[in-house]
């Protein structure tokens, strides 16, 4: 049986086209992975603030962004290369990469300083309240949480929790560190959160005042909260669900649903995860 190798005799221009097309696809995939999701998420959030929480926009905004930039690139390439052909398409792809890169970078420049500004509220709060008694400080932390973060559990506003998109990517946490932005800053900027967002913000406020803190969650129940150490005792601070200030040993008896859980894990500030089920009465 003879192999048909006629495709090897294709014109050089065709080979160049396919080589550039494959290169473009590789570059675009790399671009999507390495270039942060921050612009997409923040654009979705800002649009959502104007027209309301419509989760499907999360998918349409990137698609419209890509299509509109490619259309602009294609029209520009036709203007610059009136002869058309493969060179025109190549030029369009190059223009697309340049424009989309510039637009993405511009989004970061436009919005990340606003995230930083939102985060300065935390510094101001700690500076103004850090020297009061432990009990009063926790009271003020609760008031700060309620005044600055809307509850999104089982509400359409849950789609505004962009921190979960950004913090789950590979590159974005590094981008946030470059900007000097923390997860708590981002949560404060988005203004909505569930138990996990509340826990991160509370833990940041307590840690900022010099207390030893950690984030806790059930092993088999979807719930998170912040814990703080005071007078050698760990306390749960979860005003939206468990309680404003509850000693960890009391957890099992607070709600019937807590009696059958398989235990509790905590994550310390250095990233260490520890099983603390015994401390919580399990």
Secondary structure as GFF3:
##gff-version 3
##sequence-region A 1 282
A	DSSP	three_ten_helix	6	9	.	.	.	ID=ss1
A	DSSP	alpha_helix	12	34	.	.	.	ID=ss2
A	DSSP	alpha_helix	38	51	.	.	.	ID=ss3
A	DSSP	alpha_helix	57	80	.	.	.	ID=ss4
A	DSSP	alpha_helix	85	129	.	.	.	ID=ss5
A	DSSP	alpha_helix	134	148	.	.	.	ID=ss6
A	DSSP	beta_strand	150	151	.	.	.	ID=ss7
A	DSSP	three_ten_helix	156	160	.	.	.	ID=ss8
A	DSSP	alpha_helix	163	166	.	.	.	ID=ss9
A	DSSP	alpha_helix	172	179	.	.	.	ID=ss10
A	DSSP	alpha_helix	183	190	.	.	.	ID=ss11
A	DSSP	beta_strand	192	193	.	.	.	ID=ss12
A	DSSP	alpha_helix	195	208	.	.	.	ID=ss13
A	DSSP	beta_strand	212	218	.	.	.	ID=ss14
A	DSSP	beta_strand	224	230	.	.	.	ID=ss15
A	DSSP	beta_strand	233	238	.	.	.	ID=ss16
A	DSSP	beta_strand	243	247	.	.	.	ID=ss17
A	DSSP	three_ten_helix	248	253	.	.	.	ID=ss18
A	DSSP	three_ten_helix	256	258	.	.	.	ID=ss19
A	DSSP	beta_strand	264	268	.	.	.	ID=ss20
A	DSSP	beta_strand	273	275	.	.	.	ID=ss21
###
